[in-house]
Amino acid sequence: MEINESVSDKNLSFACPICESTSISTLSQSWKHFHDEKQFYYDENEWFCGCEKCGTVFRAPLLKYDDYRKYGEDYYNNVNPDESIEEHAVSHFESYQRYNYDSLRKYLNHKIPPTEAKRWLDVGSIGYATTFEEYDFTTIEPDQRIVNLGCRLFKKGILNNPLRKNPKIFSKTIDNFVTDQKFDGIVFHNSFYCLPFPFEGLLKASELLVPNGELVITISTYFCNASSTHTDGILARIEDLLPGETLWVFQNPHSLEYLCQRAGFCLVSAEEIEAYGHKTMMLFRFRKSTNIDLDFDLVERSKGLMSSKLDAFFGALETDTKDSLIEIDRPKCFLIGTLPILSDISRLTTADSIEGFVFYDTPRCTMTVNGVKVLGWDDFVDSLVKSPNCYDVAVLSYKFQDEIFGKLQGFFDSINSIFKPTRKSGMETLFIKFGNEHRYCKGLKFEKVK
C-alpha cells in the first residue's frame, strides 16, 4: 500500500530503510518478549512490514530518537524481568558475545591484520573488543549503564598504561559520536540490524573512516543465509525468523550491498564465520570508495530473494508440521493440549488413530470435535490407571507446556513415552495472518523427554 508520509510525525518514518520507497505492505502486528511465552504480547503500535520495491522486511514505524540515551534504555529494557540490566548484560556477554567476538578476532587477524588496519571502532557492544591487544579498539554503546559495566569488566591490564585509566568505551551511537581521529576500520558486530536508520549510520561511518577504510558487518539471520537459532540451528517458529524486539531491519545480501553502495562502500567479500551454539554469522567486508557505480539491479534481486526466502520458510514449517502429525497419529497415543491447537490440527488431519485429544485444564469431557475424540484430564488419568505403561503422550501446546508437565509429574511411571514440541511460544496456534495469507507460524517438531 502507499503510505503518505504526512501521517508520521518528525520522529517516525514509514519509508523503507534500504531503498526509501514509501510503498509498503503490512505483514503482521509486531510482538515483544518472544523468548518468554508467558510475557509475550503483540505491540498494537508496531508492524512488520515489507517494502514492495526491494522486499526488505522491517518493523514500522521506524523510530528516530531525539535523545540517543532513550534508545539505549529501550534496547536494554527488553530483557528478562527477573534480571537486572547489568545481570542480563553479563550473562549475555558470557553466553554469547564473548564467543562471537573471539570468532571476529580470529577473522580479523587472518584477513585484516593490525599491520593493515590497526585502529577500529566497534559499534554497539559491552566493550570486550577493547581487550584485543593486537588492535586498538574503541567501543561505543548507547546505554551508560552498560558502559560503566564494561569499564569495570575490562579494566584489567589497561591500568599499566598511565595515559589511559579506563578502556575506551563511550556512551554514544554512531550518529552522534564525535572524534578528531579517523579509524582504519569500523565493525558492526550483530548490531547493524538494530539501527532503525542504517543509511544515516553508514554515512557517519564513512566520515569516521580513513580513505579506503574497512567496514565489517556481521549478521546472524536467515535472510542473510546464516544459521540464526542457537539451540538447534532450525527455524521452528515465526519468532525464530522475526524476533520482534531489538532488530529493526532484516537485510539480505543484495539489499545490504545496495545500501552500502549508496553510502560509498564497495563489497570486498562475504563469508560465513562461527558463532555461539548452532548459530553462524555472515560477515560482509566492505571498503570505503570514492568511485561507486550504483547497481540498481540489486533492488530487484533483493525483492526476489526475500520472496523466495519467505516462501521457503513457510513451506518448511508446513512440511515439518504435517510430517509430525502423521508420526503421532497412531493408536495408544494421547495428545494433550488446548482448544486452539485442536482446532488447528483438525484442519490438517483427521487424527482418527489416536486414543484421544486431552484438554489439560478440563476435568471431564467426552465428545468428538471435527472427528477427533476429546477427553478431559480425569478421563485421561482413568485410562492411565486402568492400563499403565500402555500409552504414549505428545504434549501439543506451546504456551502451557509447564502447566501440562506439572500435572504429568505424578504419572511419569505410568506413561510409556512422552514427547513435546521443540519450542515454546506465546502464540498458542499453528497459523498466523501474514500479509494477505494465512501461513504456518510453527514447524511442529517433537523431542522425546521420556
Phi, psi and omega in degrees: 000157179268125181250125178284123184296345181292344180285346181260147176274187189292343183259001183239150177218140175249002181284148178300129181286353179261304185249358176070013175292144176257011174265103183230161175242135174282133182257309181197152171298141180285165180225164180228158180056047180296336184282352181226106186297337180277334179265353183303140173203158175272137179272113184291343185254011186215146182227150162278128181234159176236135178284129181283349180265310183249354176083358183299135175265134179207161176275135181225149002284146174290134187251122176259123183271128173291327179243112183300334180295330176292325176299314179297319179296315180298320181299309186276347176283350174274057182235177178301123182295346179275356180242152169282166179301317181292318178299318178297317182297319180294313181294323178295319179294311184294323185277328190232302190296321182303311182296317181298318180288327174296323177294318177298317180300318178299317178297311183300316181296329182278318188255327181227071185296162182299339176292339179261323181212103187267316190260119186235150170249126179256119186260109169090063173206182183281345175112012182300327182298339179292350178270356180286101190293332182284342178245163175249095185259139166243136180245136170243140189213132190283351184246121182298329179298321181284326175299313179300319179295314180299320178297323177290319184290323190247028182280331185302133177092340182267342180295340179291343178268108185294344182272351182220109182275339182224158174300158181274078180236123186232149178273091180209166166250169181300328184291327185243015177280127182238132177207152179276343184261157177257155180255148174283332180206153175230136180236130169254098186263098185054037178231345185296322181286358175269356178274120177291337178231076187294331180296318178297322177297322179291321178299319178291323177300319179298321179297327185275351185262151171288164174304137183063023180294157183270139173234120181242126179234122174252140182221131181246068178227158176301322183295335178259016174071025175259161172275113194258001182243118187284340185287315183214002180076007185249138172273105187246002178201160183293334177292336174292330179277315184234089183302321173083019180235282185265346179273124180263316188234131181255089181285160168236171184304324182286316181292324179294317179296318179298315180299316181292324175300318180301328183267002176096031179235138176253144181286129177262313182196164175216129180208158180270133176234167184288153171222185182288156177059225178267006182280159167227170177232138169270123180254120180253122180254122179242164177225137178297134184216152176257001183227085183245124171265107184295122182268097182290341177297337180298330180296311180293322178294324176297315180299315180295320181293316180297319179297314181291325178295315180294316179298318179294321179298307182294326177296320178294321177299317180297314180298314181298319182294312181295320179296319181290323179293325175296322182296322184265355179278079184212159178298157178064026179232123175261138170256130181243124182190217186230167181299318179301320179289321177300317179299320181292314183290336178293336176285341189252333185206154176281337180048043186274359180261344184288162176290328178160160175260126187255124170280112187294336186255015179237121184298306183231134180192112177236108181198178177237128180240116181051039178086357181260130176290127184241135181233162171269173183298315181295327176296320177297315179298321177303320180294321179294319181293321181289323183223076182294147178061026178253346190240146168263155179230131172243118177282121182241067175212146178256328185264338188238030179297320181298318180294319181293316179292331174298320179285335180278346187309316184282359186237009182304320182291344182261000183248135182293307178208154183229136178234153176215158176298151181287352180229155162258164180197146173284349176268105179273065183198159176260353184230158178214149172278114183232112188067232180258014184231155168271118184240161175292134175251358176227146167250092188298114173229145182249148169238143181277129180249351175207000000 
